[in-house]
Amino acid sequence: MTLHRFLIVIEKAGKNYSAHSPDLPGLASQQERPLRKQKERMHEAIGMHIRGLLEYGMPSKKSHSSATFVAVQAK
């Protein structure tokens, strides 16, 4: 079994959370859920996506994304 790691981006928009993975275009979730649940949903969706690719003999995706937080002090 191969371990796959993918960056997910989660944004808060009002009462909703929107999530996507830059390395998996089209794979997204938008729900009125707690942040923890949104992370769980994306984990499940990515797992299903990768398993589906492998089941049909398609090459699995590779993650090329990374994230960095930058602190900026405003005056």
N, C-alpha and C positions, 0 to 999 in steps of 0.2 A: 504494500500500500504506500502510495506517495503522498506526502504532506504538501498541500497547496496553501499558500498564504496570499490573501488579496486585501488591498486597501479598500475600506469603505468610508465614504464621506457622508456624514449625517448633519443635516441642517434643520434648525428649528424655524418653523414658519407659523406664527400664531399658536394655535393649539396642536398643530400637526408637526410631525417629523418627516422629512424627506431624506431618503438614503439612496446612494448609488455606488457602484464600483467603477472607477475610470477604466479598468482593464477588461470589463465585461459590458460593453455597450448594450443598452436595452434592458439590462437587469437593474430594476429600481423598485423602490417601495415608498409609498406615502401613506401614512396612517395617523390617526389620532390615538396614539399609544404612548405608554411610558418609554423613555429612551432605552431601557433595558430590553423591552419587548421588540423594539425596532432592530436592535442589534441581533437578537435571536432570529427574527424573520429573515434578515439578510444572510445570516450564517446558514440557515436552512435553504434559502433560495440559491446561494452559491454552490452548496453541496449538491443540490438536485441538478443544477446546470452542469457541473463537472461530471457527475455520474452519468448523466444523459449523453454527454459527448463521448465518454469512454464506452458506453454501452453500444453506441452506433459506430464505433471504430474511428471516430474523429479525433484529431489531436487535441489534447487538453490545453487549455490556455495557460500562459505564463504571466506572472505579475511583473510589471515594469514600473509601477507607480511607487512613489514614496511621499511622505508628508513631513513638513517641518513647521513648527510653530515659531513665529517671530514676535518678539516683544518690542513694542514701539511706545515710547513715552511721549505723549502729546503735551504741549505747553499751553 
